[in-house]
């Protein structure tokens, strides 16, 4: 079962964040979530900002296309990747899903 699902505005996936790690990295899966280690502390939203910046870089997307939709103060978060246009084709949906799922490998 995939940890990525469709959303009316794009795709959503769950992440599990470990702040104050020694380096930024994707550490595989944590249950049904992508485990991400970040060097930023969980203070004043700095880990959330670093999370968006890091995921955007890993997925080769703009930071503005990513949004934390739930879990702002939790280690478990839901990330939304917005479609580039008003509506996305099935091909774009599948491409985005494949990009996110490849991070877990």
Protein Blocks (a to p, Z undefined) as FASTA:
>chain_A
ZZbdcdfklccddddddehifbdcdebjehjaccdddfbdceehlmmmmmmmmmmmmnop
afklpccfehklbmbdcdddddfblbdcfklmmmmmmmmmmmmZZ
